[in-house]
Amino acid sequence: MMALFERKPEKYFQFYAQVHFLTCEECLNHHGEISEDLPSIPPLHAECCCHLLEFLPAELEYYREQADRMKFRAQQELQRRRLWHE
């Protein structure tokens, strides 16, 4: 049951990392993450090519589907690195 005064966020944020061999593991691990507020998003560090995309609640389902694909792609890159080191 939904609370009578449940707060709905006005906007969401999705973390985007460029998935390639120069991207750090921390950023790859957060690629595709969706958050309701900026403080829960990892800080962007120096030399980082990552960014945050802001979107409206009406678009949440679409971005959740995107997030699944994004996380899969980031995990593929991390797996490729593990195999390279072996």
C-alpha positions in Angstrom: 0.0 0.0 0.0 1.4 3.4 -0.9 1.7 6.0 1.8 -0.6 8.9 1.5 2.2 11.5 1.5 5.0 9.4 -0.1 7.5 11.8 -1.7 8.1 11.4 -5.4 11.4 12.7 -6.8 11.2 15.6 -9.2 14.1 14.2 -11.3 16.5 11.3 -11.4 20.2 11.0 -12.4 21.9 8.2 -14.3 25.7 7.7 -14.1 27.4 7.3 -17.5 31.0 6.0 -17.9 32.8 5.7 -21.2 33.3 1.9 -21.4 36.8 1.4 -22.7 40.3 0.3 -21.4 41.1 3.7 -19.8 38.0 3.9 -17.6 38.6 3.1 -14.0 37.0 0.1 -12.3 35.1 2.3 -9.9 33.4 4.2 -12.7 32.6 1.0 -14.6 31.0 -0.5 -11.5 28.7 2.5 -11.3 27.9 2.7 -15.0 24.1 2.8 -15.5 23.3 3.5 -11.8 20.1 5.5 -11.2 19.7 7.8 -8.2 17.1 10.2 -6.9 19.7 12.6 -5.6 23.2 13.8 -6.4 24.9 12.9 -3.1 24.3 9.2 -3.6 26.1 9.3 -7.0 29.8 8.7 -6.8 31.9 11.8 -7.1 33.5 12.4 -10.5 37.2 12.5 -10.2 40.0 14.3 -12.1 40.7 13.0 -15.6 37.2 11.3 -15.5 35.2 11.2 -18.7 32.0 10.2 -16.9 28.9 12.3 -16.5 25.4 12.4 -15.0 22.3 12.5 -17.1 19.2 14.1 -15.5 15.8 12.8 -16.5 12.2 13.0 -15.4 10.2 10.4 -13.4 8.0 9.7 -16.4 11.1 8.3 -18.2 12.2 6.0 -15.3 11.1 2.7 -16.9 13.1 3.5 -20.1 16.2 4.4 -18.2 15.9 1.3 -16.0 16.0 -0.8 -19.2 19.0 1.2 -20.4 20.7 0.6 -17.0 20.5 -3.2 -17.4 22.2 -3.0 -20.8 24.8 -0.5 -19.5 25.7 -2.6 -16.5 26.1 -5.7 -18.7 28.4 -3.9 -21.0 30.5 -2.5 -18.1 30.7 -6.0 -16.6 32.0 -7.4 -20.0 34.8 -4.8 -19.9 35.7 -5.7 -16.4 35.7 -9.4 -17.3 37.9 -8.7 -20.4 40.4 -7.0 -18.1 40.5 -10.0 -15.7 41.1 -12.3 -18.6 43.9 -10.1 -19.9 45.7 -10.1 -16.5 45.5 -13.9 -16.4 
